Amino acid sequence: MNSANIPMEISIGGIYFPPIMFTVLLGVLLAGVIAKLLNRFNLTRFIWHPPLFFIALAVVCTRVVGLFIIPV
């Protein structure tokens, strides 16, 4: 981070990636794990629209992960 606390790009092999990319990736993976657990215990029967629920869960998980990876 620079002096203004603005997240900088992450360089992997000379290619620059924005920090939000890793945040979204971890958020979607976390949402996938939670969705698998809900399916395993058959709790998705209470969810009206599972694909919409997964998208909302991914957004929430991305935000929670973002609070720790990219503190503002």
Secondary structure, DSSP 8 states (H G I E B T S, - for coil): --TT-----EEETTEEE-HHHHHHHHHHHHHHHHHHHHHHTTGGGG-S-HHHHHHHHHHHHHHHHHHHHS--
